[in-house]
Amino acid sequence: PSSLSGSPLSLISARTVMRLLRLACLALAVHSSRALRLVPTEGRRAALGRGVAAAAASAAAASAAATAALRPAAAMASTAAELTGVQAGFDEAAEKRARYQAMQKDYKKAWRKQLSNLEFSDSDGEALEAIKAIIKLIREHGNEIPQGVRKQDLDQVYKRVQPNLSKPVRMAFLDLDGLVQKAVTVKDLRADE
């Protein structure tokens, strides 16, 4: 158990502990029977046998008690539901959830439009305008990308258009890529913002 953690006893299994307890009880019974041996007559041998049997029975009882003490208590599990019905405030927040879903739908539509503008841009000016528009969208929505959009989509478009872009446009895309990477990375709550 927890009081033994870190001690050498924590490395011994419960089965090994039980075997050691049984051996200790048997050794105690044998030692006490040797102390009873005065003169080996037939009557005394029979009494000695009864003493050993009694000591063995008490050792078995002690072993059973030790086994019961070392076993973990039965786990108590309740399968009853903790909550009954709808949580307070769930129905009141339905309108708020609907607004959020509509906002996400509009955000995703604008994202896909600007991504398409980047993919089918004919000049560096159009590509740079699309990249800046995507960066603006991300910043307007709390530095998050739309739900259901993958960074992989952005990477695939960039891989397709990269050979046609000039260095300043590629640098702007690296800024966008860093922003998206930060948005999709799991945030450490301990880190300073």
Salt bridges, closest charged atoms under 4 A:
GLU42 OE2 - ARG45 NH1 3.56
GLU95 OE2 - ARG99 NH1 3.18
GLU119 OE2 - ARG160 NE 3.85
GLU140 OE2 - LYS136 NZ 3.98
GLU144 OE2 - LYS187 NZ 3.66
ASP153 OD1 - ARG150 NH2 2.83
ASP155 OD2 - LYS151 NZ 3.00
ASP177 OD1 - LYS151 NZ 2.87
ASP188 OD1 - ARG190 NE 3.24
